[in-house]
Each structure stands twice: as structure tokens, then as C-alpha cells.
Amino acid sequence: MNLVGELEKLSALHAAGALSAEEFVAAKQKLLASDASEVHYIADDAGEIKGSSAVEFVGEASRPSYAVLGETGRESSRLSRLEARQEIVNLDQKWMIDRESYMVTGRHGSRYIPTAGGSLVTGFVTTAFGIFWTIMAGSMITMGGGLHGPFPIVALFPLFGVIFTIGGIGMAIYNMSKASAYQEAEASYRARRAELEREAERT
């Protein structure tokens, strides 16, 4: 509002006789005491001051819509939560595929995740059997006269024991490495999943 301009208009109306002295004083006091949120103007035909809500309208138009901003914030938060949940689902699916690479095949064709303890026990049993077989086969060769006896093929039996022994040691080492790699991969997967869950709770 241009206060000086409005005062000049009042003075001109008073000088022209459109406003009496009392009306001029009352209008000037009202103009000076008016709230900054209202706009006052002089009516050309009546010479009286009328209030309008032009400034209020402008102020309202320029004021940000907090309802819209709040709704936008909620939508953004909801979208962030959905994205975090989708990342968790994708991570779980990827882990179900990856863990297959750490599995080994059992005696009856079943697949399982090896453990360090189980690998040691299996390797020990297989190695012990191979050593036992080798000793027993050697004793049979000695008692049977060796390669010059009636059954020279018996001389090959100790080789099977050696194969069992080497295979048992190799299997134990292989399964233990698989078990260790699986534990590291599972720890990484669980840490990442916990991180995503925290992100989903924060949003």
C-alpha cells in the first residue's frame, strides 16, 4: 500500500469538497491505523474508504501450501519405504541363488551346506578307513605270497586304501573351504539386510 498516495487522494477530495473536515480526519486516522494486511482505496463517487482483501489474496497466493507439502513428503517417505523393501526382496532372492554355489552333494545325492565340524568328521572317517584298508590289504599280500602267490591281483588292493586316504583328506579340505566361504557370504548378506531394514524403518 502507498500510504503517501492515499493521503494525497484524501487531501484532494477534502480540498474539492467531497469530504468534510470530520470525514477527512476520520478517514485519515483510519488509514493510518489500518492493518498492513488490508488495502484501502478511495471510492471516486462516494468519497469513502473501503477495505479490500487484495493484499490478503496476494499473501495467500504466495504462501506455500503446507497441506500439499505435507502430502508430498508423506508420498516421498512411502516411496522410499517401498524401494527399501523391494531391495530387501531382491537381496533375499539373490542370496537364495548364491547359496546354491556353496552346497555339496551327499552320499545319496542330497545337497547341503557343509560345516567345518562335519567336514572334519567326514574327512577323518574316510581317511581312517583308507588307512585301515591299506594295512589289511598289505597283510593279505604278505600272507598270500605277494605277486608270486595264487592271487597276484591282491597286490592291487592297497592302492584302493591309498586312494581312500587321499580322497578323504582332499574332501575334508574342500568341504572346509566351502563352509568357510559360506559363513563369510552369509555374514555379508545378513549385514546388508539389516542395513536395508534400518533404512526402511527410518523412512
Residue pairs with C-beta under 8 A, 6 or more apart in sequence:
1 34
1 36
1 39
1 40
1 55
3 31
3 32
6 31
6 40
6 41
6 42
7 28
7 31
9 42
10 19
10 24
10 27
10 28
10 31
10 42
11 24
13 19
13 24
13 42
13 47
14 20
14 21
14 23
14 24
18 47
19 27
19 47
23 47
23 48
27 48
27 49
30 40
30 49
31 40
31 49
34 40
34 51
36 55
37 55
37 56
37 59
38 51
38 52
38 53
38 55
38 56
39 51
39 52
39 53
39 54
39 55
40 49
40 50
40 51
40 52
41 49
41 50
41 52
42 48
42 49
43 49
43 50
77 203
80 203
81 200
81 203
84 196
84 197
84 199
84 200
84 203
85 200
87 196
88 193
88 196
88 197
88 200
91 189
91 192
91 193
91 196
92 193
95 189
98 185
98 189
99 113
99 182
99 185
99 186
100 111
102 113
102 114
102 178
102 181
102 182
102 185
103 111
103 112
103 113
103 114
104 111
104 112
104 113
104 114
104 174
104 175
104 178
105 111
106 112
113 179
113 182
114 175
114 176
114 178
114 179
114 182
115 179
116 176
116 179
116 180
118 175
118 179
119 171
119 172
119 175
119 176
119 178
119 179
120 172
120 176
122 168
122 171
122 172
122 175
123 168
123 169
123 171
123 172
123 173
123 175
123 176
124 168
124 172
125 168
126 164
126 165
126 167
126 168
126 171
126 172
127 164
127 165
127 168
127 169
127 172
128 168
129 164
129 168
130 161
130 162
130 163
130 164
130 165
130 166
130 167
130 168
131 161
131 165
132 161
133 157
133 158
133 160
133 161
133 164
134 158
134 161
134 162
134 164
134 165
135 161
136 161
137 154
137 157
137 158
137 160
137 161
138 158
140 154
140 157
141 149
141 154
141 155
141 157
141 158
144 150
144 151
144 154
146 152
146 155
147 155
